[in-house]
Amino acid sequence: MKTDRKLALAVLAVVLIGVGGVMVIHAQQTKTGPGYFIAEVQVSDPVKMQQYVSQFPPTLAPFHHEYLVRGDKIQALEGEAPKGAIIIIAFDSVEQARAWYDSPAYAAILPIRQSAATTRAFIVEGVAK
């Protein structure tokens, strides 16, 4: 009788370990990568651009984000370097980056930037870790 209980407990332990392993693997497979907002900005109207820049940070506040790049000191290695500044902002996901870009707060200031600069902007999905 004791052997049967030990065997049953051992089988139950193996099943639980297997289920736990499957859950961990599934969680890793469904994890999404970060989303990156990437922009190349050539300013044509510095006064308007300053107005945009002063209103920009509050649009990001509700979204978990991190600036990765904000500058115009670019070294071209292959091809031509961008003519303007490069901005890269990391978000938790592509969906979060898009939610920020489509937010009413950002939509309110977007026309300012569009009239003050020529911009190429992208959202790119990063690698899940």
C-alpha positions as CSV (number, residue, x, y, z in Angstrom):
1,M,0.0,0.0,0.0
2,K,2.8,2.4,0.9
3,T,4.5,1.7,-2.5
4,D,1.2,2.5,-4.3
5,R,1.0,5.8,-2.6
6,K,4.6,6.7,-3.3
7,L,4.1,5.8,-6.9
8,A,1.0,7.8,-7.2
9,L,2.7,10.8,-5.5
10,A,5.7,10.4,-7.9
11,V,3.4,10.3,-10.9
12,L,1.5,13.4,-9.7
13,A,4.8,15.3,-9.1
14,V,6.0,14.5,-12.6
15,V,2.6,15.6,-14.1
16,L,2.7,18.9,-12.1
17,I,6.3,19.5,-13.2
18,G,5.3,18.8,-16.8
19,V,2.3,21.2,-16.6
20,G,4.5,23.9,-15.1
21,G,7.1,23.5,-17.8
22,V,4.5,23.8,-20.5
23,M,3.1,26.9,-18.9
24,V,6.6,28.5,-18.8
25,I,7.3,27.6,-22.4
26,H,3.9,29.0,-23.5
27,A,4.5,32.2,-21.6
28,Q,7.9,32.6,-23.3
29,Q,6.5,32.0,-26.7
30,T,3.7,34.5,-26.3
31,K,5.8,37.3,-24.9
32,T,5.9,40.2,-27.3
33,G,8.9,42.3,-28.0
34,P,9.2,46.0,-27.2
35,G,8.0,48.6,-29.6
36,Y,10.3,51.3,-30.9
37,F,9.2,54.7,-32.2
38,I,11.9,55.8,-34.6
39,A,12.0,59.2,-36.3
40,E,14.3,61.2,-38.5
41,V,13.4,64.9,-38.0
42,Q,14.7,67.8,-40.2
43,V,13.6,71.1,-38.6
44,S,12.6,73.9,-40.9
45,D,11.0,76.2,-38.4
46,P,12.9,76.2,-35.0
47,V,10.3,78.5,-33.3
48,K,7.4,76.2,-34.1
49,M,9.6,73.1,-33.2
50,Q,10.3,74.6,-29.8
51,Q,6.6,74.9,-29.2
52,Y,6.2,71.2,-30.1
53,V,9.1,70.1,-28.0
54,S,7.8,71.9,-24.9
55,Q,4.4,70.1,-25.3
56,F,5.8,66.7,-26.2
57,P,6.8,65.2,-22.8
58,P,3.3,65.2,-21.3
59,T,2.0,63.1,-24.2
60,L,4.4,60.4,-23.2
61,A,3.6,60.5,-19.5
62,P,0.7,57.9,-19.5
63,F,2.9,55.4,-21.4
64,H,5.8,53.4,-20.0
65,H,8.7,54.6,-22.3
66,E,12.4,55.2,-22.4
67,Y,14.4,57.5,-24.6
68,L,17.2,55.5,-26.3
69,V,18.4,58.1,-28.8
70,R,17.8,61.9,-29.1
71,G,20.5,63.5,-31.2
72,D,22.0,64.7,-34.5
73,K,25.6,63.6,-34.1
74,I,25.5,60.8,-36.6
75,Q,28.4,58.9,-38.2
76,A,27.5,57.4,-41.6
77,L,29.1,54.0,-42.1
78,E,27.3,52.9,-45.3
79,G,25.2,55.2,-47.4
80,E,24.3,58.8,-46.5
81,A,23.6,59.8,-42.9
82,P,20.2,61.2,-42.2
83,K,20.0,65.0,-42.6
84,G,18.2,65.6,-39.3
85,A,18.1,64.4,-35.7
86,I,17.3,60.8,-34.9
87,I,14.8,60.0,-32.1
88,I,14.2,56.5,-30.7
89,I,11.8,55.9,-27.9
90,A,11.2,52.4,-26.5
91,F,7.8,51.3,-25.3
92,D,6.7,48.0,-23.8
93,S,5.2,46.8,-27.1
94,V,4.2,47.9,-30.6
95,E,0.7,48.3,-29.3
96,Q,1.8,50.8,-26.6
97,A,3.9,52.7,-29.1
98,R,0.9,53.0,-31.4
99,A,-1.5,53.8,-28.5
100,W,0.8,56.8,-27.7
101,Y,1.1,57.9,-31.3
102,D,-2.7,57.7,-31.8
103,S,-3.5,59.3,-28.4
104,P,-5.6,62.5,-28.3
105,A,-2.7,64.3,-26.5
106,Y,-0.2,63.5,-29.2
107,A,-2.7,64.1,-32.0
108,A,-3.2,67.7,-30.6
109,I,0.5,68.6,-31.1
110,L,1.3,66.5,-34.2
111,P,0.3,69.3,-36.6
112,I,2.8,71.6,-35.0
113,R,5.7,69.2,-35.7
114,Q,4.4,68.5,-39.2
115,S,4.5,72.2,-40.0
116,A,7.9,72.8,-38.4
117,A,9.8,69.8,-39.8
118,T,10.1,67.1,-42.4
119,T,9.9,63.8,-40.7
120,R,10.1,60.1,-41.4
121,A,8.6,58.1,-38.5
122,F,8.2,54.4,-37.9
123,I,7.2,52.0,-35.2
124,V,9.2,48.8,-35.2
125,E,8.8,45.6,-33.1
126,G,11.9,44.6,-31.2
127,V,13.1,41.2,-30.1
128,A,11.3,39.6,-27.1
129,K,13.7,38.8,-24.3
